[in-house]
Amino acid sequence: MIIKYLGFLFTLLWSYTFIKTQSLFKKGSGFLITLFVSNISWLTFIAACFYGFKNFEFYYVVIGIVFIIALIQLTFGRISLFINSKFENKDNLIRIKTVIEYIIIIAILYYIFN
């Protein structure tokens, strides 16, 4: 039963991380991320919640969901503070972010057409 609950928590963690990551991208690349990653992550998150409610007590499921969402929010907040402290010039950060977005778009398009 513990392994099932840990699998439930891992699935929530995995899917909510991708959901949260989608909010970091601009609208152009965000559209592709939303289309191919975020929608599937939402479905995975909802399916994991349904699985949790079906197999575990309500109390444990709610605690798991709240814990995972809080953990991801805090982690992304800490990462944001860390990255902002490392880049004095925000233009360099924006350039790096743009390059990463284009690499992701190219990778998705390459995967689709090959």
N, C-alpha and C positions, 0 to 999 in steps of 0.2 A: 504494500500500500504506500510505503514511503517513496519507493521508486516511481510509482505512478504520479504521486503528488509533485515530486521533483521534476518529472517530465512535463507536468502541467505548468509549473513555474517557469521552466526553461522555454516552453513554447510561448508563454506570455511575454517573457523577456525578449525573445528573438523577434516576435512579431511587433511588439511595441517599439523596439529599437528602430526597426525599419519605418514604422509610422512616424516616429519623431524625426528621423533623418530626412524624410521627405520635406519637412517644413524648412530645411536649411537652404534649399535650392531656389533659384530664380524661376519665374513663370515658364520660360521656354523649356529648360531642362526639367523643371518641376513637373511639367505636363507628362513627359516621358516616364519620369520616375513614378508619378501617380498612376499612369496607365499600366505600367508593367510590374511595379513593386508594391506600392502603397495599397492598391486595391486588394491584392492577394494577401498582404499583411493584415489588413482589416478583416478579411474573411477568416484568416488563421486565428486572429485574436478572438473573434466572435465564436469560432468553433471551439477554441480552447476554453472559453468561458462556459459554453454550453456543456462541454465535456466535464468541466469542474463541477458545475451545478448538478450534473447527472450522477457523478461518482463520489463526490465528497460532501461533507456537511456545508451548509450555507455559510457559516461563520468562517471556516477555513478558506473557502473560495473568495469571499470578500476580502479577507486579510491578505491573501495572495495577490489579488488584483491591485489593491491599494499599495501594497509593498512594492510590487514591480513598477507601477506607474511612478511612485515617489522616487524609487531608486533611479529610474531612467531620467526623470526630470532633474534630480540632483546631479547626476553624472554629466548630463549635457550642460548644465549650468556651470559646473566646475571646469569642464573642458573649455567652455566659452571664455571663462575668466582666465584660464591658463594661456589660451591662444592669444587673447587680447593683450596680455601682459608681455608676451614674447615679441609682438610686432608693434614697434613704436609708430611706424608709418602704416596707416590703414590702407593706403593705396596698394602696397605690396600684398597685403592680406587679400584684398579684393581681386587682384590679378591672379594670385595662386588659386583662389576659390573658383574663378572663371575658368582657368585652365583645367582644373579637376572636373568641373561641370561638363566642359567640352569633351574631355576624355571619356566620361561616363556616357554621354550621348553617342559618341563614336562607337564605344563598346556595345551599347544596346543595338544600334543600327547594324553593326557588323554581325552581331549574333542573330538578328532577325533575317538578314539577307544572305547568310551563309548556311 
